[in-house]
Every structure is written in C-alpha cells, then in structure tokens.
Amino acid sequence: MSSPPFDSEQAELAPAVCVVRSELVSALQAQGAHGQRALSLLLDAAQIMNAPAVFQAPYEVAQSCLRGALDSVLKIAGEDFPGLRSATEAVTKAAGAVADAWRHRSEVEAGDLDVLVSVVDQLRAEQANRGGFRTRQIGHLVLEQTRQEMGLAETEAARSWSAFYSAASSVLHGSGSGADEARRQFDDVTAAMEQLFLGLPERADRLRELARLDAPVQQDADEVARMTDPRAGGYFFQAAVSGHWLDLLPLTRLLPEEQRWPAVLYLRRLLADEPERVCAWVEENLDSICAQGPGALSQAVGLVSEAGMAACALLARLVQAQPERFVLIRAADWARDVPVAERTGLWVAVLEGVLRSRTFTAHESWESGQVLRELVDTAHPGGRLRTGKDRLGVIIRSALAGVLADHLNDENAGLHAELVNELGTITLADPPHVIVVTLMRAVLDLALAEAQLGVPVAQRLRGVHGKLPATEHRARLVAVHLTESWPHDSQRAEAAADWWQTAVDAAREVGGATWPSADLADFLALLDARCPQELRAQMEAALGEGLGAPPAAAQMRAWADAFPGPVPRRWRVARRLSPVLPEPVRGAVGAGPGPAGGEVRASPGQA
C-alpha cells in the first residue's frame, strides 16, 4: 500500500473521512508489538475506506482490519480474566467430576455438588453479564494506563468494546457491511482507543471545551459517555457548567458509587442554581442510587441536605424508607441548618421520622436531644407566640406527644421513665441516654414555654391528652407540668381557675404508678399547700378516687402478717406519698404494714 493515511497526508485524499490522529499513532506505538499491529490495521482500514474503489469489498475488508486491531489491543491486556468461556469450562469440569463419581461409586460427595452449584452460579452470572470478559480486559488496561480502577461510568463505557468486537466479528464471519456502518465503526473504535491510551495532557483542551459548553447536544454527551479514563471524567465534572448535562448524560455517568462520586462537583454547582431540580433527580433515581450501596446513598443524602427546604419532601421520604443511621444524622443536620423562618409542617415531619427510629435514638442520645431542642425552640421562636394561621407550634406540640406515645408503647421504655425520680433534673442540653425521658422533658419544656406565653392550660396539654393513653405516664406529665407552670398560671385569675380545674382532674390519676416519684410528691405538696378552701373537699375526693379507699382493718392485719410479702400497688403508692397527702385522704395509711411512709419527699419550695 501507499503511505499511511494519517494527519495532513490523509486529509488530502478524497473523500478524506477516516483519520488516525497523530497522538493515537504515538500512543499505540508505545504499546509494543501488539500496539504497532493495531496501529497498522487501523491505518489500513482508514486507507481502504478513503479509497474504496480499489477494493472489491472495501467495507468488509475494513471491518476485518478493525477486528484485527481490536484483537491486538485486547492482547495487550492478556486473557487471564474470568469470562463466559472460563465459566463454561469450570462447569464442564465440575459436571464431569460428578458424573464420574456417580458412575464409579453410585454416589456423589457433597463437596463435589457444592463445587458444581458454585460454578453453575458463576456461569449464570457471566451469561447475564454479556461482554464481561472484554470489559475486564479493558479494565486491566485502564488500570495499567491510569493507576486507577474503573468506576461505574467507565465500566459501562468499556462495554462498548464488546459491542465493537461482536459487530466486526459478524462481518468477518459472513455479514455484509455498508459504507456508513464501516465508517461509524471506525470512528467509534478509534475514539475508544483514544479514550484508552491518550493521557490527560493530550485530551485536556477537548475536555475543557466540553465542560465550558453552555448548550451541549447529544453528540457531546456521547463523547463524555465514552470516557474509560476515570481521571478524564473527574476533570470534566470539575468544570462542567451547563444544566443540560443532567438530561443528556447517561445515568451511570452521574450516579454516586460506594466510595466515590465524580459528578458531585457538577451537581453541587447545579444545586446552587436549581435545588428543586437536583432534588427531583435524586428522588427519581433513588432506587438506582440505593443499588450502589449505603455509601452511595450517604453521598446523595449529603448533597441534597445542602438544598435547604427544597430537599424537605425527599428527606421526609428517606427517613421513612431508608432509616439508616447516616441518613438520619444527615437529616438532623439539615434540619438545624434550615432557617427558622422557612420551617414548615413538613420540616417537622422529617424530624418526627428521625425521632421515631429506635436504633437512632438509642445510639445517638445527644443528637436526639439536639433535634428535640430544635423542635421546642421552633414552636415559638424568640419567645413569640405563633397565632392565627401560623400553626407550626400546634403541629410541633402534637408531633412531640405522638413520638412520646410511640416510644412509651415499648414496655422497657415505660420502665426507664419510672426509674427517673425527678423529670425536673433532665435537660435537653445534656440529655440522658434514655430517649423516652428526653422526650418527656421536651414535651414539658414546650408546655412550660407556652404557659409563659399565656396559652391556656387545656390547650397546651391537648397533645398529651390526645396522643397518650390514660396511664401513669400521662398522669405524671400533667402533674409535673402543673407544678412547673404554677408560678405563671397563679398570677392571673382566669388562668388560675383553669389550672385548678385541671389539677382536680389530674388528682384522680395519681395512684397508677408502680412506685411514686419525687416530682409527683411535689405536685401533691403543692395541692395541699395552695388549694383554695372552696375546692379542698373536691380535691380530696379526687385524690381519694385516684388512690383508692383506705383498706379495712382486717386487710391491713393480713398484710402485716404476710410482711414483707406483696402489698397492693395502689396502697403501697399511697403509703409512700402519705407525708404530702391531706389528712382526710391519708386516713389509715400510716398504720399499714411495713416501713413507714415518707420515702418520697417534696422538693424544697413546693409546700
């Protein structure tokens, strides 16, 4: 043949449509004998298609040259890779071992069957992953060239080599080929080889040109999609500016992976201008993201958590559907970063989902406390009561009570709550490790803040009464709140009247605990010391109803004879609360069996 068709010499031929760039020539020559053979076959294919009249079947010949060039490049990698052929050979060998064992011994060892099952599974995996062998060869070459493993996008781009090889092989084995098909194959193969062998310095200008496009088209996106060099993809995304790439590029080029996400820099820039669009893209492709592993999901959540309230609906869905620790922590961090003025009921729903996770609240006690502080502080920010159509305070009140009720359904949580003697010693700034106690303190903090703002007692306890069943925990919450709110409610006649009515109702429920607490004793001491004379009979009757009627003398003697055997719970609670009970209610309490009452004392200042 005449001189090789590349660079300016090739451009003079008519029609000069197939060119091997000088950079690729040098790169292939540097690969040794296989690279030189691939280059020669590429140049022959180019010359044939640039002067097809010289040949009887030019395009079939050109395709055969391309097949040879592909073979030569793949031989640089070698063939020591798993694939369909090796998997088939392994199945044949294992099946032969099973057949021989059955023929000679009429039985098969379990180990032989295990081997056969294993290799059959491998074969099925290779059959489902057509082209896996060629893709692994390209992956090896990429690693040799770049010292980096191919990622998801590069692996998808490498699959094209199997398609190139199959197309050229079909022509070699009898299929026809037209001019357009052959030229397209030539362009694709040379472009793929450039992606494989050209370094960043040789490609930097083109990468910058692509990244700076304001209105890229599909052809530009196809060029990016062909990149098998991980460095090139990262370089491109560092500078890409157009929002069109999000619609044009294949999903594999944009998705996060378990330990890396080249596209995140581009998506973060897009997020600054179009947060709703990026969040919608993540939500639309959430299943694909999750399929890449928890690391990929974590990166995606980290990205959308920078979108402010635009991410709210997506995060609300995520904390329900993917309640992993890293998702919940990201959601909690996001919630704190949202300006108070922008927070809505959906923002509350995100945090409600976080707090309902038993795993999160059990292992992230401090973080849970901070979430609760955010909710309490948001209900009425800066000491300003939300009124009218601004019902966020009401929503938060109901949400806190609902989450508390959910946790109290756990028997162990209820026990932990009873073990805390004084809820007044608990703070959200330094929360305990038991979430149910922290939740109780958050409910009480919000109720106290509303008392200070003049919210009626029935309204501020509406969440407690509406969400919690009538148990000892609800009774204790009401009692503790009434004790804490007394200094504020007692200053206004109308509020004081409502307070006393609520206190009378609460008195009917004080006897249900397993054992009394100091804060319950504080409440009873307050009632005894402050009850108006006109309400005293009603109050004492309510306490008698809550604690039960005093036992008969015969019952008390029976308990004394059985001491220290079991005493009815309600009577035991009444005896231990006897120091703070009014005399008519106390009745015969002090005469019962066992140690004298008085184990629970009122806090100073309550009596």
C-alpha positions in Angstrom: 0.0 0.0 0.0 1.0 3.6 -0.3 1.9 6.0 2.5 -0.1 5.6 5.8 -3.3 7.8 5.9 -2.9 10.0 9.0 -2.6 13.7 9.7 -2.3 16.1 6.8 -1.4 13.4 4.2 -4.6 11.6 4.9 -6.6 14.8 4.7 -5.6 15.3 1.0 -7.3 12.0 0.0 -10.8 12.1 -1.3 -13.1 11.6 0.4 -10.9 12.1 3.5 -13.3 10.9 6.1 -11.3 8.4 8.2 -8.3 9.7 10.2 -6.0 8.3 12.8 -4.7 11.2 14.9 -1.0 11.5 15.4 -1.5 11.4 19.2 -3.1 7.9 18.9 -0.3 6.8 16.5 2.3 7.6 19.1 0.3 6.1 21.9 -0.2 2.8 20.1 3.4 2.6 19.0 4.4 2.9 22.7 2.4 -0.3 23.5 4.9 -2.6 21.8 4.3 -5.2 19.1 0.5 -5.6 19.7 0.1 -1.8 19.7 2.1 -1.5 16.4 0.0 -4.2 14.8 -3.3 -2.5 16.0 -2.0 0.8 14.5 -1.1 -0.8 11.2 -4.6 -2.4 10.9 -6.2 0.9 11.8 -4.2 2.7 9.1 -5.1 0.1 6.6 -8.8 0.4 7.5 -8.6 4.1 7.1 -6.9 3.9 3.7 -9.4 1.3 2.4 -12.4 3.5 3.3 -10.8 6.6 2.0 -10.2 4.9 -1.4 -12.9 2.2 -1.6 -12.9 1.9 -5.4 -9.6 0.0 -5.3 -11.2 -3.0 -3.5 -13.9 -5.4 -4.4 -15.4 -5.5 -0.9 -13.8 -2.5 0.8 -16.0 -2.2 3.8 -15.9 -5.8 4.7 -12.2 -5.7 4.4 -12.1 -2.5 6.6 -14.2 -4.2 9.2 -11.9 -7.2 9.2 -9.0 -4.8 9.8 -10.9 -3.2 12.7 -11.5 -6.6 14.2 -7.8 -7.4 14.0 -6.9 -4.0 15.6 -9.3 -4.7 18.4 -7.8 -8.2 18.9 -4.3 -6.7 19.1 -5.3 -4.1 21.7 -7.0 -6.7 23.8 -4.0 -9.0 23.6 -2.0 -6.2 25.4 -4.2 -7.0 28.4 -3.9 -10.8 28.1 -6.6 -13.3 28.6 -6.2 -14.3 32.2 -9.6 -13.0 33.2 -12.9 -14.7 34.2 -15.5 -14.8 31.5 -18.1 -16.9 29.7 -15.5 -19.4 28.3 -13.7 -20.0 31.6 -17.1 -20.3 33.4 -18.3 -22.9 30.9 -15.0 -24.9 31.2 -15.4 -24.8 35.0 -19.0 -26.2 34.7 -17.8 -28.9 32.3 -15.1 -29.9 34.7 -17.3 -30.0 37.8 -20.1 -31.8 36.0 -17.6 -34.4 34.8 -16.4 -35.0 38.3 -20.0 -35.5 39.5 -20.7 -37.9 36.5 -17.5 -39.9 37.2 -18.3 -40.2 40.9 -21.8 -41.5 40.2 -20.6 -43.9 37.5 -17.9 -45.5 39.7 -19.4 -45.3 43.2 -23.2 -44.7 42.6 -23.0 -41.7 44.9 -21.7 -38.2 44.8 -19.8 -36.4 47.6 -21.5 -33.3 49.0 -18.3 -31.3 48.2 -18.5 -32.2 44.5 -22.1 -31.0 44.4 -21.2 -27.8 46.2 -18.5 -27.1 43.6 -20.9 -27.8 40.8 -23.5 -25.4 42.3 -20.9 -22.7 42.7 -19.6 -22.9 39.1 -23.1 -23.0 37.7 -23.9 -19.8 39.6 -20.7 -18.2 38.1 -21.8 -19.3 34.6 -25.2 -17.8 35.0 -23.7 -14.6 36.2 -21.4 -14.5 33.1 -24.4 -15.2 30.9 -26.3 -12.3 32.5 -23.2 -10.1 32.0 -22.6 -10.4 28.3 -19.2 -9.0 27.4 -17.8 -9.2 30.9 -14.6 -10.8 29.6 -13.8 -7.9 27.2 -14.8 -5.4 29.9 -12.3 -6.9 32.3 -9.6 -6.7 29.7 -10.3 -3.0 29.2 -10.4 -2.5 33.0 -6.9 -4.0 33.2 -5.6 -1.7 30.5 -7.2 1.3 32.2 -5.5 0.4 35.5 -2.2 0.0 33.7 -2.6 3.3 32.0 -4.0 5.4 34.8 -3.3 3.5 38.1 -7.0 3.9 38.8 -9.8 1.3 38.9 -12.7 1.9 36.5 -15.9 3.1 38.2 -19.5 2.5 37.3 -19.4 5.0 34.3 -16.1 3.8 33.0 -17.2 0.1 33.2 -20.3 1.0 31.2 -18.2 2.8 28.6 -15.9 -0.2 28.4 -18.8 -2.5 27.5 -18.7 -0.8 24.1 -15.6 -2.8 23.3 -17.5 -6.0 23.4 -20.1 -4.4 21.0 -17.3 -3.3 18.6 -15.8 -6.7 18.7 -19.1 -8.5 18.1 -20.0 -6.2 15.2 -16.6 -6.6 13.5 -16.7 -10.4 14.1 -20.1 -10.7 12.5 -18.8 -9.1 9.3 -15.7 -11.3 9.4 -17.9 -14.4 9.6 -20.2 -13.5 6.6 -22.4 -10.5 7.4 -22.3 -7.6 5.0 -21.2 -4.0 5.8 -22.0 -0.8 4.1 -20.0 2.4 4.0 -21.9 4.2 6.7 -21.7 1.3 9.0 -18.0 0.8 8.5 -17.1 4.4 8.9 -19.2 4.7 12.1 -17.4 1.6 13.4 -14.0 3.1 12.5 -14.9 6.4 14.2 -16.1 4.6 17.3 -13.2 2.2 17.6 -10.6 5.0 17.1 -12.4 7.2 19.6 -12.5 4.3 22.2 -8.7 3.8 21.7 -8.1 7.4 22.2 -10.1 7.3 25.4 -8.0 4.3 26.5 -4.5 5.3 25.6 -4.3 9.1 25.4 -3.3 10.8 28.7 -4.9 13.9 30.2 -2.4 16.4 28.7 -3.3 15.3 25.2 -7.0 15.5 26.0 -7.2 18.5 28.3 -8.1 21.0 25.7 -11.0 19.0 24.5 -12.2 18.2 28.0 -12.2 21.9 28.9 -14.0 22.7 25.6 -16.7 20.2 26.5 -17.0 21.4 30.1 -17.4 25.0 29.0 -20.3 24.3 26.6 -23.4 26.3 27.5 -25.7 24.3 25.3 -24.2 20.8 24.7 -26.0 18.4 22.4 -26.4 14.6 22.4 -23.2 14.1 20.4 -21.2 15.9 23.1 -22.8 13.8 25.8 -22.0 10.6 23.8 -18.3 11.7 23.8 -18.4 12.1 27.6 -20.1 8.8 28.0 -17.3 7.0 26.1 -14.7 8.0 28.7 -13.0 5.0 30.2 -10.3 7.0 32.0 -11.6 7.8 35.5 -9.3 10.9 35.6 -11.0 12.3 32.5 -14.5 12.0 34.0 -13.3 13.7 37.2 -11.6 16.5 35.2 -14.7 17.1 33.1 -17.1 17.3 36.1 -14.8 19.7 37.9 -15.6 22.4 35.3 -18.9 21.4 33.6 -21.3 24.3 33.8 -24.4 23.6 31.7 -27.6 22.3 33.3 -28.3 20.4 30.0 -25.8 17.7 31.0 -28.2 16.4 33.6 -30.6 15.4 30.9 -28.1 14.4 28.2 -25.6 12.2 30.1 -26.4 8.5 30.8 -27.4 7.8 34.4 -24.3 5.7 35.0 -22.1 8.7 34.4 -24.0 10.7 37.1 -24.7 8.2 39.8 -22.7 8.1 43.0 -20.8 4.9 43.8 -19.9 3.3 47.2 -16.7 5.2 47.7 -16.6 8.0 45.0 -18.8 10.3 43.1 -17.1 12.2 40.2 -20.3 14.0 39.2 -20.9 15.5 42.7 -18.9 18.7 42.0 -21.1 19.4 38.9 -24.3 18.5 40.8 -23.4 20.8 43.7 -22.9 23.7 41.3 -26.3 22.9 39.7 -27.8 22.6 43.2 -26.9 26.2 44.0 -29.0 27.4 41.0 -31.7 24.8 40.7 -32.1 23.0 44.0 -35.5 21.6 43.2 -34.3 20.1 40.0 -31.4 18.3 41.6 -33.6 17.0 44.5 -36.1 15.8 41.9 -33.3 14.0 40.0 -32.1 12.2 43.2 -35.7 11.2 44.1 -36.4 9.9 40.6 -33.2 7.8 40.6 -33.3 6.8 44.3 -33.6 3.1 43.6 -30.6 3.2 41.3 -28.6 5.1 43.9 -29.6 2.7 46.7 -28.5 -0.2 44.4 -24.9 1.2 44.5 -24.7 0.6 48.3 -25.0 2.6 51.5 -22.0 4.8 50.7 -23.7 6.0 47.5 -26.9 6.8 49.4 -25.0 8.6 52.1 -23.3 10.8 49.5 -26.6 11.6 47.8 -28.3 12.5 51.1 -25.3 14.7 51.9 -25.7 16.5 48.6 -29.5 17.2 48.9 -29.0 18.2 52.6 -27.4 21.3 51.1 -30.6 22.3 49.3 -32.5 23.8 52.2 -36.2 23.4 52.2 -36.1 22.2 48.6 -35.0 18.8 50.0 -37.7 18.6 52.6 -40.1 16.3 50.8 -37.3 14.0 49.7 -35.8 13.8 53.2 -39.2 13.1 54.7 -39.4 10.1 52.3 -35.9 9.0 53.0 -36.2 8.9 56.8 -39.2 6.6 56.4 -37.9 4.4 53.6 -34.2 4.3 54.4 -33.8 4.9 58.2 -30.1 4.1 58.3 -28.0 5.9 60.8 -26.2 8.1 58.3 -29.4 9.1 56.6 -31.0 10.2 59.9 -27.9 12.1 61.1 -27.8 13.9 57.7 -31.4 14.7 58.1 -31.0 16.0 61.6 -28.0 18.2 60.5 -30.1 19.5 57.6 -33.0 20.4 59.9 -30.7 22.6 62.1 -29.4 24.4 59.0 -32.8 25.4 57.7 -33.6 29.0 58.8 -36.4 29.1 61.4 -38.5 31.4 59.2 -38.6 28.7 56.5 -39.6 25.8 58.6 -42.9 24.1 57.9 -45.0 21.2 59.0 -43.1 19.0 56.5 -39.9 20.1 58.2 -41.4 18.8 61.5 -42.3 15.5 59.7 -38.7 14.9 58.8 -37.6 15.2 62.4 -40.6 13.2 63.6 -39.4 10.4 61.4 -35.9 10.7 62.8 -37.1 10.5 66.4 -39.3 7.5 65.8 -36.3 5.4 64.9 -35.4 3.2 67.9 -31.9 2.5 66.6 -31.1 6.2 66.1 -32.4 7.4 69.4 -30.8 4.5 71.3 -27.3 5.2 69.9 -27.5 8.9 69.2 -28.8 10.3 72.5 -27.0 13.7 72.2 -28.1 14.1 68.6 -31.6 13.2 69.6 -31.6 15.8 72.3 -30.4 18.5 69.8 -33.3 17.6 67.5 -35.7 18.0 70.3 -34.3 21.3 71.2 -34.7 22.5 67.6 -38.4 21.4 67.7 -39.1 23.1 71.1 -37.2 26.3 70.0 -39.1 26.4 66.7 -42.5 26.1 68.2 -42.5 29.7 69.4 -39.1 31.2 68.3 -37.7 34.0 70.3 -40.5 33.9 72.9 -43.0 35.0 70.2 -46.3 33.0 70.3 -47.4 31.7 66.9 -51.0 32.7 66.3 -53.7 32.8 63.6 -52.8 30.7 60.6 -49.3 30.1 61.8 -50.0 26.7 63.4 -46.4 25.4 63.5 -46.4 25.5 67.3 -49.5 23.3 67.4 -48.0 20.9 64.9 -44.8 20.6 66.9 -46.8 20.1 70.2 -48.8 17.3 68.6 -45.7 15.7 67.0 -43.7 15.6 70.3 -46.7 14.0 72.1 -47.1 11.5 69.2 -43.4 10.4 69.2 -43.5 10.1 73.0 -46.6 7.9 72.8 -44.9 5.8 70.2 -41.9 5.2 72.4 -44.0 4.5 75.5 -45.6 1.6 73.7 -42.3 -0.2 74.5 -42.6 -1.7 77.9 -38.9 -1.2 78.6 -39.2 2.5 77.8 -42.0 2.9 80.3 -39.8 1.3 83.0 -36.9 3.6 82.2 -39.3 6.6 82.6 -40.4 5.4 86.0 -36.8 5.0 87.1 -36.2 8.7 86.8 -37.2 10.2 90.1 -37.4 13.9 89.1 -38.0 15.0 85.5 -37.1 18.5 86.5 -33.4 17.4 86.7 -33.4 16.5 83.0 -32.2 19.0 80.4 -32.1 18.9 76.6 -28.7 20.5 76.7 -27.3 17.4 78.4 -29.8 14.7 77.6 -29.8 11.2 79.2 -29.2 8.1 77.2 -32.8 7.1 77.5 -34.8 8.8 74.8 -38.2 8.4 76.4 -37.1 10.6 79.4 -35.6 13.2 77.0 -38.9 13.2 75.1 -40.9 13.7 78.3 -38.6 16.7 79.1 -39.1 18.1 75.6 -42.9 17.9 76.0 -42.7 19.6 79.4 -40.3 22.3 78.1 -42.7 23.2 75.3 -45.7 23.2 77.7 -43.9 25.5 80.1 -42.8 27.9 77.3 -46.5 28.1 76.3 -47.5 28.7 79.9 -45.1 31.6 80.0 -46.7 32.9 76.8 -50.2 32.7 78.2 -51.5 29.7 76.3 -54.4 28.2 78.3 -53.6 25.0 80.2 -56.1 22.9 78.4 -54.6 23.9 75.0 -51.0 23.3 75.9 -51.9 19.9 77.3 -54.0 19.0 74.3 -51.3 16.9 72.7 -50.6 15.0 75.9 -54.3 14.2 76.4 -54.9 13.5 72.7 -51.9 11.3 71.9 -51.1 9.5 75.2 -53.4 6.9 76.7 -54.6 7.4 80.3 -51.7 5.8 82.0 -49.4 6.7 84.9 -47.0 8.3 82.4 -49.6 10.8 81.2 -50.7 11.5 84.8 -47.2 12.2 85.8 -46.6 14.5 82.8 -49.7 16.5 83.6 -48.7 16.7 87.3 -45.2 17.8 86.6 -46.3 20.4 84.1 -48.9 21.8 86.6 -46.2 22.1 89.2 -43.8 23.9 86.8 -46.5 26.2 85.4 -48.0 27.2 88.8 -45.8 30.3 89.2 -47.1 31.6 85.9 -50.7 30.5 86.0 -51.3 31.6 89.5 -50.6 35.2 88.6 -53.9 35.5 86.5 -57.3 34.7 87.9 -58.7 33.1 84.8 -55.5 31.0 84.3 -55.5 30.0 87.9 -59.1 28.8 87.8 -58.3 26.7 84.7 -55.2 25.4 86.5 -57.2 24.2 89.5 -59.8 22.5 87.4 -57.1 20.7 85.5 -55.4 19.9 88.8 -58.6 18.3 90.2 -58.8 16.1 87.1 -55.1 15.2 87.4 -55.6 14.2 91.1 -57.9 11.4 90.0 -55.0 9.7 88.2 -52.1 10.0 90.7 -52.4 6.4 92.0 -51.5 4.4 88.9 -47.7 4.3 89.1 -45.6 1.3 90.1 -43.9 3.5 92.7 -44.2 7.2 93.5 -41.7 9.8 92.3 -40.4 13.0 93.8 -42.0 15.2 91.2 -45.4 13.6 91.9 -44.8 14.3 95.5 -44.1 17.9 94.6 -47.4 18.2 92.9 -49.3 16.7 95.9 -47.5 19.0 98.3 -48.4 22.0 96.1 -52.1 20.9 96.1 -52.1 20.5 99.9 -50.4 23.9 100.5 -52.2 26.0 97.9 -55.7 24.5 97.4 -58.4 27.1 97.9 -60.8 26.3 100.8 -63.8 26.1 98.5 -62.1 23.5 96.3 -60.5 21.4 99.1 -63.4 18.9 99.5 -63.4 18.4 95.7 -59.7 18.0 95.6 -59.6 15.5 98.5 -62.4 13.5 96.9 -60.4 13.4 93.6 -57.3 12.2 95.4 -59.3 9.6 97.2 -60.6 8.4 93.9 -57.2 8.3 92.4 -55.5 6.5 95.3 -58.5 4.3 96.3 -60.4 3.9 99.5 -58.3 3.0 102.6 -58.3 -0.7 103.4 -60.3 -2.3 106.2 -58.5 -3.2 109.4 -58.7 -6.9 108.6 -56.9 -6.3 105.3 -54.2 -4.4 107.0 -53.7 -7.1 109.6 -53.4 -9.7 106.8 -50.8 -7.7 105.1 -48.9 -7.2 108.4 -48.9 -11.0 108.9 -47.6 -11.6 105.4 -45.0 -8.8 105.6 -42.7 -8.5 103.7 -44.9 -10.2 101.2 -46.6 -8.2 98.4 -48.9 -5.3 99.2 -51.3 -4.0 96.6 -49.6 -1.5 94.4 -52.1 1.4 94.8 -51.9 1.0 98.6 -48.1 1.0 98.5 -48.0 4.2 96.5 -50.5 5.8 98.8 -48.4 4.9 101.9 -45.2 6.3 100.4 -46.9 9.5 99.4 -48.6 9.9 102.8 -46.3 12.7 104.1 -47.6 15.0 101.3 -51.3 13.9 101.3 -54.0 15.9 103.1 -55.1 14.3 106.4 -58.6 13.2 105.3 -57.0 11.4 102.3 -54.2 9.9 104.3 -56.7 8.2 106.6 -55.3 5.0 107.9 -52.3 4.9 105.6 -49.7 5.4 108.3 -51.0 2.3 110.2 -50.3 -0.2 107.4 -47.6 -2.9 107.4 -44.0 -2.4 106.5 -41.8 0.6 106.8 -43.5 4.0 107.5 -44.4 6.2 104.6 -42.2 9.2 103.8 -39.8 7.7 101.3 -40.7 10.3 98.8 -40.3 13.9 99.8 -41.4 17.1 98.2 -38.8 19.3 96.6 -38.0 22.4 98.7 -40.2 25.4 98.0 -43.2 23.4 96.7 -45.0 23.2 100.1 
